[in-house]
Amino acid sequence: MPSPGEPAVGAVGAADAVEPVDAACARGVLAVAGDLVEDIVVWASEPVHRATDTAARVFRARGGSAANVAALAAPLAPTRFIGRVGADAAGDALATALAESGVDVRVQRAGRTGTVVLLVDVDGERTMYPDRGASAVLEGVDAAWLNGVAWLHLPAYGLEREPMRGELARLAELARDRGAGVSVDASSTGLLDGLGVEFALELVRGIRPDVLFANEDEAALLGLSGGGPAAASVAPTVVVKHGALPTDVISGGVLVARVDVEPVTGIRDLTGAGDAFAAGYLAASISGADAAAAALAGHRAAASVLTNPGAHTS
């Protein structure tokens, strides 16, 4: 189908194109495995002055790439989050907030909850300082947490180190054995550089995703821009986002669709735009949309977060 921890906190809350997923997939759950952390978002109100004060507004929010995708997909499709938070008040608050967004939250509890500081300049571009804490050591997930799953999405942040790297590969295999589709988001050029490009590609190929999402810079770094054998070797479908320019859908290494992006005014914060795109794309896909229609849904979801701090809709 192309297209240990402690018990879960959650059962709280609740054009030319590739073929859509089948009807059985359309009846299942979109699961996202990865990070759930606290975001501290700093919006600079003026150009940054090094070594002195810069006027700013500071926001605290629920964050984490995987949690962002789950929260943004929940209004569109049945969605489950799988991850780990600390055995602390911050972990309680984050899991509860995610559940309140409509997500079926399944989390392990151990250690210290992670935090990411995001510095957002006046043009909306971000510099991130991640301390992933407990979220980076997911392991030993109960296989039953994948029951009913039609699609499993994995941000590549979870591939940074063991034990989570191996755990996500295991979850992908379990999901595939259940007939589910699998997708990976390339996540970050910094992450890919840190892993080493060839090793990063090897990790992704080992997961065997049906869909790989990447932005323009990530695709260029991985040698996937424009398609070709390299793209075909990574995933049957590669979706490359180019910001305000059209999104490319590459199937079998061939560019099959170029999907226009509607203009967005008042952009202030690019945080979570890629996560929102994945949420919209996957929710549409498991409902039967083809890749071009799914990309349009991804564009709409991404637009919904661009004027807000962090990956949150208005």
Residue pairs with C-beta under 8 A, 6 or more apart in sequence:
1 21
1 22
1 24
1 25
1 179
1 180
1 181
1 210
2 18
2 19
2 21
2 181
2 210
2 236
2 237
3 18
3 19
3 20
3 21
3 22
3 25
3 151
3 181
3 210
3 211
3 285
3 286
4 108
4 139
4 140
4 142
5 84
5 107
5 108
5 109
5 110
5 140
6 87
6 108
6 109
6 110
8 105
8 106
8 107
8 145
9 85
9 92
9 95
9 96
9 99
9 105
9 106
9 107
9 109
10 81
10 95
10 98
10 99
10 103
10 104
10 105
10 106
10 107
11 104
11 105
11 106
12 95
12 96
12 99
12 105
13 96
13 98
13 99
13 100
13 101
13 102
13 103
13 104
13 105
14 74
14 99
14 102
14 103
14 104
15 256
15 257
15 259
15 292
16 256
16 257
16 292
17 249
17 251
17 256
17 257
17 290
17 291
17 292
17 293
18 236
18 237
18 249
18 251
18 256
18 290
18 291
19 290
20 285
20 288
20 289
20 290
21 150
21 151
21 181
21 285
21 286
21 288
23 288
24 150
24 179
25 150
25 151
25 179
25 180
25 181
25 286
26 150
26 286
26 287
26 288
27 150
28 78
28 148
28 149
28 150
28 151
28 180
28 286
29 77
29 78
29 79
29 80
29 104
29 148
29 149
29 150
29 151
30 70
30 73
30 77
30 78
30 79
30 80
30 149
30 150
30 151
30 153
30 282
30 283
30 286
31 79
31 80
31 81
31 82
31 145
31 146
31 149
31 151
31 152
31 153
31 175
31 180
32 66
32 67
32 69
32 70
32 73
32 79
32 80
32 81
32 82
32 152
32 153
32 154
32 155
33 66
33 81
33 82
33 83
33 138
33 141
33 152
33 153
33 154
33 158
33 168
33 171
34 64
34 65
34 66
34 67
34 82
34 83
34 135
34 138
34 154
34 155
34 157
34 158
34 168
35 64
35 65
35 66
35 67
35 83
35 114
35 132
35 135
35 136
35 155
35 157
35 158
36 62
36 63
36 64
36 66
36 67
36 81
36 83
36 84
36 85
36 94
36 95
36 98
36 107
36 135
37 63
37 64
37 67
37 94
37 113
37 114
37 115
37 116
37 130
37 132
37 133
37 135
38 60
38 61
38 62
38 63
38 90
38 94
38 113
38 114
38 115
38 116
39 59
39 60
39 61
39 62
39 63
39 64
39 115
39 116
39 117
39 118
39 271
39 310
39 311
40 58
40 59
40 60
40 115
40 116
40 117
40 118
41 58
41 59
41 60
41 61
41 118
41 120
41 269
41 271
41 309
41 310
42 56
42 57
42 58
42 117
42 118
42 119
42 120
43 56
43 57
43 58
43 59
43 120
43 268
43 269
43 309
44 54
44 55
44 56
44 119
44 120
44 121
44 122
45 54
45 55
45 56
45 57
45 122
46 54
46 55
46 122
47 54
47 121
47 122
48 54
48 119
48 121
57 309
59 309
59 310
61 309
61 310
61 311
61 312
62 71
62 94
62 97
62 98
62 310
63 116
63 118
63 272
63 310
63 311
64 83
64 114
64 116
64 135
65 155
65 157
65 185
65 187
65 272
65 274
65 275
66 81
66 83
66 153
66 154
66 155
66 157
66 158
67 81
67 83
67 94
67 98
67 103
68 272
68 275
68 276
68 279
68 311
69 153
69 155
69 185
69 275
69 276
69 278
69 279
69 282
70 79
70 80
70 81
70 98
70 101
70 103
70 279
71 98
71 101
71 102
71 103
71 279
71 311
72 272
72 275
72 276
72 279
72 280
72 301
72 304
72 305
72 311
72 313
73 79
73 279
73 280
73 282
73 283
74 101
74 102
74 103
75 102
76 279
76 280
76 283
76 284
76 287
76 297
76 301
77 282
77 283
77 286
77 287
78 104
79 102
79 103
79 104
79 283
80 103
80 104
80 105
80 106
80 145
80 149
81 98
81 103
81 104
81 105
81 106
81 107
82 106
82 107
82 138
82 141
82 145
82 146
82 171
83 106
83 107
83 108
83 135
83 138
84 107
84 108
84 109
84 110
84 111
84 134
84 135
84 137
84 138
85 91
85 94
85 95
85 107
85 108
85 109
85 113
85 114
85 134
85 135
86 109
86 110
86 111
86 112
86 113
86 114
86 133
86 134
87 109
87 110
87 111
88 112
88 113
90 113
91 107
91 109
91 113
91 134
94 113
95 105
95 107
98 105
99 105
106 142
106 145
108 134
108 138
108 140
108 141
109 134
110 134
110 137
111 133
111 134
111 137
112 133
112 134
113 133
113 134
113 135
114 130
114 131
114 132
114 133
114 134
114 135
114 136
115 131
115 133
116 128
116 129
116 130
116 131
116 132
117 128
117 129
118 126
118 127
118 128
118 129
118 271
118 310
119 126
119 127
119 128
119 129
120 126
120 268
120 269
120 270
120 271
120 309
121 127
124 267
124 268
124 269
124 270
124 306
125 270
126 269
126 270
126 271
132 157
132 160
136 158
136 160
136 161
136 164
137 163
137 164
138 158
138 163
138 164
138 167
138 168
139 163
139 164
139 166
139 167
140 167
141 167
141 170
141 171
143 174
146 152
146 171
146 174
146 175
146 178
146 180
147 178
149 175
149 178
149 180
150 180
150 181
150 286
151 175
151 180
151 181
151 182
151 183
151 282
151 285
151 286
152 171
152 172
152 175
152 180
152 181
152 182
152 183
153 182
153 183
153 184
153 185
153 278
153 282
154 168
154 171
154 172
154 182
154 183
154 184
154 185
154 207
154 209
155 184
155 185
155 187
155 275
156 184
156 185
156 186
156 187
156 188
156 191
156 192
156 200
156 203
156 204
157 187
157 188
157 191
158 164
158 165
158 167
158 168
159 165
159 168
159 191
159 195
159 200
159 203
159 204
160 191
160 194
160 195
165 203
168 207
169 203
169 206
169 207
172 182
172 207
172 208
172 209
175 181
175 182
176 182
176 208
181 210
181 211
181 286
182 207
182 208
182 209
182 210
182 211
183 209
183 210
183 211
183 212
183 213
183 278
183 282
184 204
184 207
184 209
184 211
184 212
184 213
184 235
185 212
185 213
185 214
185 274
185 275
185 278
186 192
186 204
186 212
186 213
186 214
186 215
186 218
186 219
186 222
187 218
187 274
188 218
189 217
189 218
189 221
191 200
192 200
192 218
192 221
192 222
193 221
195 203
197 221
197 222
197 223
200 222
201 222
201 234
204 212
204 234
204 235
205 233
205 234
208 235
209 234
209 235
210 235
210 236
210 237
211 235
211 236
211 237
211 238
211 239
211 285
212 224
212 234
212 235
212 237
212 238
212 239
213 239
213 241
213 274
213 277
213 278
213 281
214 222
214 224
214 238
214 239
214 240
214 241
215 240
215 241
215 242
215 243
215 274
216 225
216 240
216 241
216 242
216 243
219 225
219 238
219 240
222 230
222 234
223 230
224 230
224 231
224 234
224 238
224 240
224 250
225 240
226 248
226 250
226 255
227 238
227 248
227 250
227 253
227 254
227 255
228 253
229 253
230 253
231 238
231 250
231 253
232 252
232 253
236 251
236 252
237 249
237 250
237 251
237 291
238 248
238 249
238 250
239 247
239 248
239 249
239 250
239 281
239 291
239 295
239 298
240 247
240 248
240 250
241 247
241 274
241 277
242 248
243 261
244 261
244 263
244 264
245 261
246 258
246 259
246 260
246 261
247 258
247 259
247 261
247 295
247 298
247 299
248 255
248 257
248 258
249 255
249 256
249 257
249 258
249 259
249 291
249 292
249 295
250 256
251 291
256 291
257 291
257 292
257 295
259 292
259 295
259 296
259 299
261 299
262 299
262 303
264 303
264 306
266 306
266 307
267 306
267 307
268 306
268 307
268 308
268 309
269 305
269 306
269 307
269 308
269 309
269 310
270 306
271 305
271 309
271 310
271 311
272 305
272 310
272 311
272 312
273 302
273 305
273 306
273 311
274 302
275 311
276 298
276 301
276 302
276 304
276 305
276 311
277 298
277 299
277 301
277 302
278 298
279 298
279 301
280 294
280 297
280 298
280 299
280 300
280 301
280 302
281 294
281 295
281 297
281 298
281 301
282 294
283 297
283 301
284 293
284 294
284 296
284 297
284 298
285 291
285 294
289 297
304 313
304 314
305 311
305 312
305 313
307 314
308 314
